[in-house]
Amino acid sequence: MKLAQVFQAIEETQFLKKLSFQSKLFFVGDSAPLEYIKNFFGDYPTAAQNYYFDLSVNQLAELGGFSNLASYQAIVVVSLEDEATLLSQVNRQLDPSSQPLVLRLFADIFINLLCDRPLLQPSPKQNRKPSLSYAVVTTPRSGSTYLCDLLDSTAIAGHPAEHLRLATQELARRCNFDYLPLLDNLMEYRTTGNDVFGTKLISHFLFELRQSKSDFKYIFQAINKFILLIRQDKVAQAVSLVLAQKTEVWHLHHNPQQDAKQSNYQSKLARIEIDEALLNDVEQKVIFIEKQEQRLKKILAHNKIDPLIVVYEDILDNAPGQISRILDFLQLPSSEQNVEQINSGVKRMPSTISQQIIQQYRARTSAVL
């Protein structure tokens, strides 16, 4: 179960798919993760040149006896328990002057992927800080993807996105993955030309990361500024969350390639029945969102952070004005062009059924009161 959860979570980043285009990799690890990787790579011709050194049937001391080891691009250590220890053990068996690089599947290759770096190289251990870093912190379905798209389109506010999310959470919880080096690497390599880094922290992922790292507060020390995005209409936010979970469609984009996805989304919406169970689900989501927002405010206050509060509905009313306000808060010199060029590829997803659910939920709540 642990193995499947980890790799399924990672695949939201298309990690193994992108790694599959590399040829001649020498994997070293336990049988279960090696078998998973080998099966995944089965449909990719380049992966046929890989080798899988299974530690359940081979002794690590035999590794140095492979005469053609130097012909591989890299040796990749695979451990769901302790990559660092396995890396040290493998390195002790090899002559570094005549062998390929030894890389960790997660702490090197996965980090490189998220940082948009070439995959097959060690991830840097010492990182340069950007001149400015900031994070948008928020609850789910608050309009954060829309806001981050607008900020990205200014070309001076970094590339704010949800970098630390499900894949990072599962690796941290189940594989002793240290996500702080990932954050440091992101802050160096995922910046705009003016050396600005932006990210997005969704509440429930953030709190899961808090559980798995004793020096979690480093996040609040490393990042310069914080923006707290809230959505005033918590019922609409909760309905959006319920529908996203039921349809498994979280975002739609403005492009012709999304037409089929849009049609599929509408057909899924048409099959949803508004009943007591669904309205109860909305109620639980309202409570969840309110609690998550309060936890965010508390954790920011605990770390002595005074965030800029941005309201989603205000962005809908006046996006240029709110973006200008954020750029001022970040102390980013901007021109009219930076604000005039803002755009987002994300489509808003209101629907007839969402409005019907909101109306029925409000009517039920009023009746109870």
Contacts in CASP RR format, 6 or more apart in sequence:
PFRMAT RR
TARGET T0000
AUTHOR 0000-0000-0000
METHOD contacts of the structure
MODEL  1
MKLAQVFQAIEETQFLKKLSFQSKLFFVGDSAPLEYIKNFFGDYPTAAQN
YYFDLSVNQLAELGGFSNLASYQAIVVVSLEDEATLLSQVNRQLDPSSQP
LVLRLFADIFINLLCDRPLLQPSPKQNRKPSLSYAVVTTPRSGSTYLCDL
LDSTAIAGHPAEHLRLATQELARRCNFDYLPLLDNLMEYRTTGNDVFGTK
LISHFLFELRQSKSDFKYIFQAINKFILLIRQDKVAQAVSLVLAQKTEVW
HLHHNPQQDAKQSNYQSKLARIEIDEALLNDVEQKVIFIEKQEQRLKKIL
AHNKIDPLIVVYEDILDNAPGQISRILDFLQLPSSEQNVEQINSGVKRMP
STISQQIIQQYRARTSAVL
2 80 0 8 1.000
2 174 0 8 1.000
3 32 0 8 1.000
3 33 0 8 1.000
3 36 0 8 1.000
3 80 0 8 1.000
4 36 0 8 1.000
5 170 0 8 1.000
5 174 0 8 1.000
6 80 0 8 1.000
6 170 0 8 1.000
6 171 0 8 1.000
6 174 0 8 1.000
6 175 0 8 1.000
7 16 0 8 1.000
7 33 0 8 1.000
7 36 0 8 1.000
7 40 0 8 1.000
9 166 0 8 1.000
9 167 0 8 1.000
9 169 0 8 1.000
9 170 0 8 1.000
9 171 0 8 1.000
10 16 0 8 1.000
10 110 0 8 1.000
10 167 0 8 1.000
10 170 0 8 1.000
10 171 0 8 1.000
11 17 0 8 1.000
12 165 0 8 1.000
12 166 0 8 1.000
12 167 0 8 1.000
13 110 0 8 1.000
13 113 0 8 1.000
13 114 0 8 1.000
13 167 0 8 1.000
15 109 0 8 1.000
15 110 0 8 1.000
15 113 0 8 1.000
15 167 0 8 1.000
16 37 0 8 1.000
16 40 0 8 1.000
16 41 0 8 1.000
18 113 0 8 1.000
18 119 0 8 1.000
19 25 0 8 1.000
19 109 0 8 1.000
19 113 0 8 1.000
19 119 0 8 1.000
20 40 0 8 1.000
20 41 0 8 1.000
20 44 0 8 1.000
20 46 0 8 1.000
20 47 0 8 1.000
21 44 0 8 1.000
21 46 0 8 1.000
22 46 0 8 1.000
22 73 0 8 1.000
22 119 0 8 1.000
22 120 0 8 1.000
23 46 0 8 1.000
23 47 0 8 1.000
23 49 0 8 1.000
23 50 0 8 1.000
23 73 0 8 1.000
24 49 0 8 1.000
24 50 0 8 1.000
24 71 0 8 1.000
24 72 0 8 1.000
24 73 0 8 1.000
25 47 0 8 1.000
25 50 0 8 1.000
25 51 0 8 1.000
25 72 0 8 1.000
25 73 0 8 1.000
25 74 0 8 1.000
25 75 0 8 1.000
25 76 0 8 1.000
26 50 0 8 1.000
26 51 0 8 1.000
26 53 0 8 1.000
26 66 0 8 1.000
26 69 0 8 1.000
26 72 0 8 1.000
26 74 0 8 1.000
26 75 0 8 1.000
26 76 0 8 1.000
26 100 0 8 1.000
27 34 0 8 1.000
27 37 0 8 1.000
27 50 0 8 1.000
27 51 0 8 1.000
27 52 0 8 1.000
27 53 0 8 1.000
27 75 0 8 1.000
27 76 0 8 1.000
27 78 0 8 1.000
28 53 0 8 1.000
28 55 0 8 1.000
28 60 0 8 1.000
28 63 0 8 1.000
28 75 0 8 1.000
28 76 0 8 1.000
28 77 0 8 1.000
28 78 0 8 1.000
28 86 0 8 1.000
28 90 0 8 1.000
29 53 0 8 1.000
29 54 0 8 1.000
29 55 0 8 1.000
29 77 0 8 1.000
29 78 0 8 1.000
29 79 0 8 1.000
29 86 0 8 1.000
30 54 0 8 1.000
30 55 0 8 1.000
30 56 0 8 1.000
30 78 0 8 1.000
30 79 0 8 1.000
30 80 0 8 1.000
31 54 0 8 1.000
31 55 0 8 1.000
31 56 0 8 1.000
31 57 0 8 1.000
32 80 0 8 1.000
33 78 0 8 1.000
33 79 0 8 1.000
33 80 0 8 1.000
34 52 0 8 1.000
34 54 0 8 1.000
34 78 0 8 1.000
37 52 0 8 1.000
37 78 0 8 1.000
38 47 0 8 1.000
38 50 0 8 1.000
38 52 0 8 1.000
41 47 0 8 1.000
41 50 0 8 1.000
42 48 0 8 1.000
51 72 0 8 1.000
53 63 0 8 1.000
60 89 0 8 1.000
60 90 0 8 1.000
60 93 0 8 1.000
61 93 0 8 1.000
63 69 0 8 1.000
63 90 0 8 1.000
63 93 0 8 1.000
63 94 0 8 1.000
64 93 0 8 1.000
64 94 0 8 1.000
69 75 0 8 1.000
69 94 0 8 1.000
69 99 0 8 1.000
69 100 0 8 1.000
70 98 0 8 1.000
70 99 0 8 1.000
70 100 0 8 1.000
72 100 0 8 1.000
73 100 0 8 1.000
73 120 0 8 1.000
74 100 0 8 1.000
74 101 0 8 1.000
74 102 0 8 1.000
74 103 0 8 1.000
74 120 0 8 1.000
75 90 0 8 1.000
75 94 0 8 1.000
75 99 0 8 1.000
75 100 0 8 1.000
75 101 0 8 1.000
75 102 0 8 1.000
75 103 0 8 1.000
76 102 0 8 1.000
76 103 0 8 1.000
76 104 0 8 1.000
76 105 0 8 1.000
76 109 0 8 1.000
77 83 0 8 1.000
77 86 0 8 1.000
77 87 0 8 1.000
77 90 0 8 1.000
77 102 0 8 1.000
77 103 0 8 1.000
77 104 0 8 1.000
77 105 0 8 1.000
78 86 0 8 1.000
78 105 0 8 1.000
79 85 0 8 1.000
79 86 0 8 1.000
79 175 0 8 1.000
80 174 0 8 1.000
80 175 0 8 1.000
81 175 0 8 1.000
81 176 0 8 1.000
82 176 0 8 1.000
83 104 0 8 1.000
83 105 0 8 1.000
83 106 0 8 1.000
83 107 0 8 1.000
83 175 0 8 1.000
83 176 0 8 1.000
84 104 0 8 1.000
84 107 0 8 1.000
87 102 0 8 1.000
87 104 0 8 1.000
90 102 0 8 1.000
91 102 0 8 1.000
94 102 0 8 1.000
101 120 0 8 1.000
101 121 0 8 1.000
101 122 0 8 1.000
103 109 0 8 1.000
103 120 0 8 1.000
103 121 0 8 1.000
103 122 0 8 1.000
106 171 0 8 1.000
106 175 0 8 1.000
106 177 0 8 1.000
107 123 0 8 1.000
107 177 0 8 1.000
107 178 0 8 1.000
107 181 0 8 1.000
108 121 0 8 1.000
108 122 0 8 1.000
108 123 0 8 1.000
109 119 0 8 1.000
109 120 0 8 1.000
110 167 0 8 1.000
110 171 0 8 1.000
111 123 0 8 1.000
111 181 0 8 1.000
111 182 0 8 1.000
111 185 0 8 1.000
112 118 0 8 1.000
112 119 0 8 1.000
112 120 0 8 1.000
112 121 0 8 1.000
112 123 0 8 1.000
113 119 0 8 1.000
114 163 0 8 1.000
114 182 0 8 1.000
114 185 0 8 1.000
114 186 0 8 1.000
115 123 0 8 1.000
115 182 0 8 1.000
115 185 0 8 1.000
115 186 0 8 1.000
115 188 0 8 1.000
115 189 0 8 1.000
115 190 0 8 1.000
116 189 0 8 1.000
116 190 0 8 1.000
117 123 0 8 1.000
117 185 0 8 1.000
117 189 0 8 1.000
123 181 0 8 1.000
123 185 0 8 1.000
124 185 0 8 1.000
124 188 0 8 1.000
125 181 0 8 1.000
127 181 0 8 1.000
127 184 0 8 1.000
127 185 0 8 1.000
127 187 0 8 1.000
127 188 0 8 1.000
128 188 0 8 1.000
129 187 0 8 1.000
129 188 0 8 1.000
129 222 0 8 1.000
130 187 0 8 1.000
130 188 0 8 1.000
130 191 0 8 1.000
130 195 0 8 1.000
130 196 0 8 1.000
130 197 0 8 1.000
131 194 0 8 1.000
131 195 0 8 1.000
131 196 0 8 1.000
132 195 0 8 1.000
132 196 0 8 1.000
132 197 0 8 1.000
132 224 0 8 1.000
132 225 0 8 1.000
132 330 0 8 1.000
132 331 0 8 1.000
132 332 0 8 1.000
133 187 0 8 1.000
133 196 0 8 1.000
133 197 0 8 1.000
133 198 0 8 1.000
133 199 0 8 1.000
133 222 0 8 1.000
133 223 0 8 1.000
133 224 0 8 1.000
133 225 0 8 1.000
134 160 0 8 1.000
134 196 0 8 1.000
134 197 0 8 1.000
134 198 0 8 1.000
134 199 0 8 1.000
134 223 0 8 1.000
134 224 0 8 1.000
134 225 0 8 1.000
134 226 0 8 1.000
134 227 0 8 1.000
134 330 0 8 1.000
135 160 0 8 1.000
135 198 0 8 1.000
135 199 0 8 1.000
135 200 0 8 1.000
135 201 0 8 1.000
135 219 0 8 1.000
135 223 0 8 1.000
135 225 0 8 1.000
135 226 0 8 1.000
135 227 0 8 1.000
136 144 0 8 1.000
136 147 0 8 1.000
136 148 0 8 1.000
136 151 0 8 1.000
136 160 0 8 1.000
136 198 0 8 1.000
136 199 0 8 1.000
136 200 0 8 1.000
136 201 0 8 1.000
136 226 0 8 1.000
136 227 0 8 1.000
136 229 0 8 1.000
137 200 0 8 1.000
137 201 0 8 1.000
137 203 0 8 1.000
137 206 0 8 1.000
137 226 0 8 1.000
137 227 0 8 1.000
137 228 0 8 1.000
137 229 0 8 1.000
137 296 0 8 1.000
137 300 0 8 1.000
137 307 0 8 1.000
138 144 0 8 1.000
138 200 0 8 1.000
138 201 0 8 1.000
138 202 0 8 1.000
138 203 0 8 1.000
138 228 0 8 1.000
138 229 0 8 1.000
138 230 0 8 1.000
138 296 0 8 1.000
139 202 0 8 1.000
139 203 0 8 1.000
139 230 0 8 1.000
139 231 0 8 1.000
139 237 0 8 1.000
139 289 0 8 1.000
139 292 0 8 1.000
139 293 0 8 1.000
139 296 0 8 1.000
140 202 0 8 1.000
140 203 0 8 1.000
140 204 0 8 1.000
140 241 0 8 1.000
140 289 0 8 1.000
140 292 0 8 1.000
141 231 0 8 1.000
141 237 0 8 1.000
141 238 0 8 1.000
141 240 0 8 1.000
141 241 0 8 1.000
141 244 0 8 1.000
141 289 0 8 1.000
142 229 0 8 1.000
142 230 0 8 1.000
142 231 0 8 1.000
142 237 0 8 1.000
142 312 0 8 1.000
143 229 0 8 1.000
143 231 0 8 1.000
143 312 0 8 1.000
143 315 0 8 1.000
144 162 0 8 1.000
144 200 0 8 1.000
144 202 0 8 1.000
144 229 0 8 1.000
145 251 0 8 1.000
145 346 0 8 1.000
146 315 0 8 1.000
146 344 0 8 1.000
146 346 0 8 1.000
146 348 0 8 1.000
147 229 0 8 1.000
147 310 0 8 1.000
147 312 0 8 1.000
147 315 0 8 1.000
148 160 0 8 1.000
148 161 0 8 1.000
148 200 0 8 1.000
149 343 0 8 1.000
149 344 0 8 1.000
149 345 0 8 1.000
149 346 0 8 1.000
150 315 0 8 1.000
150 319 0 8 1.000
150 323 0 8 1.000
150 342 0 8 1.000
150 343 0 8 1.000
150 344 0 8 1.000
151 157 0 8 1.000
151 158 0 8 1.000
151 160 0 8 1.000
151 198 0 8 1.000
151 323 0 8 1.000
151 326 0 8 1.000
152 158 0 8 1.000
152 159 0 8 1.000
152 160 0 8 1.000
152 161 0 8 1.000
153 341 0 8 1.000
153 342 0 8 1.000
153 343 0 8 1.000
153 344 0 8 1.000
154 323 0 8 1.000
154 327 0 8 1.000
154 334 0 8 1.000
154 338 0 8 1.000
154 339 0 8 1.000
154 341 0 8 1.000
154 342 0 8 1.000
155 192 0 8 1.000
155 338 0 8 1.000
155 341 0 8 1.000
156 192 0 8 1.000
156 194 0 8 1.000
156 196 0 8 1.000
156 327 0 8 1.000
156 332 0 8 1.000
156 334 0 8 1.000
156 338 0 8 1.000
157 192 0 8 1.000
157 196 0 8 1.000
157 198 0 8 1.000
157 326 0 8 1.000
157 327 0 8 1.000
157 330 0 8 1.000
157 332 0 8 1.000
158 190 0 8 1.000
158 191 0 8 1.000
158 192 0 8 1.000
158 196 0 8 1.000
158 197 0 8 1.000
158 198 0 8 1.000
159 190 0 8 1.000
159 191 0 8 1.000
159 192 0 8 1.000
159 198 0 8 1.000
160 198 0 8 1.000
160 199 0 8 1.000
160 200 0 8 1.000
161 199 0 8 1.000
161 200 0 8 1.000
162 199 0 8 1.000
162 200 0 8 1.000
162 201 0 8 1.000
162 202 0 8 1.000
162 205 0 8 1.000
163 182 0 8 1.000
163 183 0 8 1.000
163 186 0 8 1.000
163 190 0 8 1.000
163 199 0 8 1.000
163 200 0 8 1.000
164 179 0 8 1.000
164 182 0 8 1.000
164 183 0 8 1.000
164 199 0 8 1.000
164 201 0 8 1.000
164 205 0 8 1.000
164 206 0 8 1.000
164 209 0 8 1.000
165 202 0 8 1.000
165 205 0 8 1.000
166 205 0 8 1.000
168 177 0 8 1.000
168 179 0 8 1.000
168 182 0 8 1.000
168 205 0 8 1.000
168 209 0 8 1.000
169 205 0 8 1.000
169 208 0 8 1.000
169 209 0 8 1.000
169 212 0 8 1.000
171 177 0 8 1.000
171 179 0 8 1.000
172 178 0 8 1.000
172 179 0 8 1.000
172 208 0 8 1.000
172 209 0 8 1.000
172 212 0 8 1.000
172 213 0 8 1.000
173 208 0 8 1.000
173 211 0 8 1.000
173 212 0 8 1.000
178 213 0 8 1.000
179 209 0 8 1.000
179 213 0 8 1.000
180 213 0 8 1.000
180 215 0 8 1.000
180 218 0 8 1.000
180 219 0 8 1.000
183 218 0 8 1.000
183 219 0 8 1.000
183 222 0 8 1.000
184 222 0 8 1.000
186 197 0 8 1.000
186 199 0 8 1.000
187 197 0 8 1.000
187 222 0 8 1.000
190 197 0 8 1.000
190 198 0 8 1.000
191 197 0 8 1.000
194 332 0 8 1.000
196 330 0 8 1.000
196 332 0 8 1.000
199 223 0 8 1.000
201 219 0 8 1.000
203 292 0 8 1.000
203 293 0 8 1.000
203 295 0 8 1.000
203 296 0 8 1.000
204 292 0 8 1.000
206 296 0 8 1.000
206 299 0 8 1.000
207 292 0 8 1.000
207 295 0 8 1.000
209 216 0 8 1.000
209 219 0 8 1.000
210 216 0 8 1.000
210 299 0 8 1.000
217 303 0 8 1.000
220 226 0 8 1.000
220 299 0 8 1.000
220 300 0 8 1.000
220 303 0 8 1.000
220 305 0 8 1.000
221 303 0 8 1.000
225 307 0 8 1.000
225 308 0 8 1.000
225 329 0 8 1.000
225 330 0 8 1.000
226 300 0 8 1.000
226 305 0 8 1.000
226 307 0 8 1.000
226 308 0 8 1.000
227 307 0 8 1.000
227 308 0 8 1.000
227 309 0 8 1.000
227 310 0 8 1.000
227 326 0 8 1.000
227 329 0 8 1.000
228 296 0 8 1.000
228 297 0 8 1.000
228 300 0 8 1.000
228 307 0 8 1.000
228 308 0 8 1.000
228 309 0 8 1.000
228 310 0 8 1.000
229 310 0 8 1.000
229 311 0 8 1.000
229 312 0 8 1.000
230 293 0 8 1.000
230 309 0 8 1.000
230 310 0 8 1.000
230 311 0 8 1.000
230 312 0 8 1.000
231 237 0 8 1.000
231 311 0 8 1.000
231 312 0 8 1.000
231 313 0 8 1.000
232 311 0 8 1.000
232 312 0 8 1.000
232 313 0 8 1.000
233 313 0 8 1.000
234 286 0 8 1.000
234 289 0 8 1.000
234 290 0 8 1.000
235 282 0 8 1.000
235 286 0 8 1.000
235 358 0 8 1.000
235 361 0 8 1.000
235 362 0 8 1.000
236 354 0 8 1.000
236 358 0 8 1.000
237 285 0 8 1.000
237 286 0 8 1.000
237 289 0 8 1.000
238 282 0 8 1.000
238 283 0 8 1.000
238 285 0 8 1.000
238 286 0 8 1.000
238 288 0 8 1.000
238 289 0 8 1.000
239 282 0 8 1.000
239 285 0 8 1.000
239 354 0 8 1.000
239 357 0 8 1.000
239 358 0 8 1.000
239 361 0 8 1.000
240 349 0 8 1.000
240 354 0 8 1.000
241 285 0 8 1.000
241 289 0 8 1.000
242 278 0 8 1.000
242 281 0 8 1.000
242 282 0 8 1.000
242 285 0 8 1.000
242 357 0 8 1.000
243 269 0 8 1.000
243 272 0 8 1.000
243 349 0 8 1.000
243 351 0 8 1.000
243 353 0 8 1.000
243 354 0 8 1.000
243 357 0 8 1.000
244 250 0 8 1.000
246 268 0 8 1.000
246 272 0 8 1.000
247 265 0 8 1.000
247 268 0 8 1.000
247 269 0 8 1.000
247 272 0 8 1.000
248 268 0 8 1.000
249 261 0 8 1.000
249 264 0 8 1.000
249 265 0 8 1.000
249 268 0 8 1.000
251 346 0 8 1.000
251 347 0 8 1.000
251 349 0 8 1.000
252 258 0 8 1.000
252 261 0 8 1.000
252 262 0 8 1.000
252 265 0 8 1.000
252 346 0 8 1.000
252 347 0 8 1.000
252 349 0 8 1.000
253 345 0 8 1.000
253 346 0 8 1.000
253 347 0 8 1.000
254 345 0 8 1.000
254 346 0 8 1.000
254 347 0 8 1.000
255 345 0 8 1.000
258 347 0 8 1.000
265 349 0 8 1.000
266 351 0 8 1.000
269 351 0 8 1.000
269 353 0 8 1.000
270 353 0 8 1.000
272 278 0 8 1.000
272 353 0 8 1.000
274 353 0 8 1.000
274 356 0 8 1.000
274 357 0 8 1.000
274 360 0 8 1.000
278 357 0 8 1.000
279 357 0 8 1.000
279 360 0 8 1.000
279 361 0 8 1.000
279 364 0 8 1.000
282 357 0 8 1.000
282 361 0 8 1.000
283 361 0 8 1.000
300 306 0 8 1.000
300 307 0 8 1.000
308 325 0 8 1.000
308 326 0 8 1.000
308 329 0 8 1.000
310 322 0 8 1.000
310 325 0 8 1.000
310 326 0 8 1.000
314 322 0 8 1.000
315 322 0 8 1.000
319 342 0 8 1.000
320 339 0 8 1.000
320 340 0 8 1.000
320 342 0 8 1.000
321 339 0 8 1.000
323 339 0 8 1.000
323 342 0 8 1.000
324 334 0 8 1.000
324 339 0 8 1.000
327 334 0 8 1.000
327 338 0 8 1.000
327 339 0 8 1.000
END
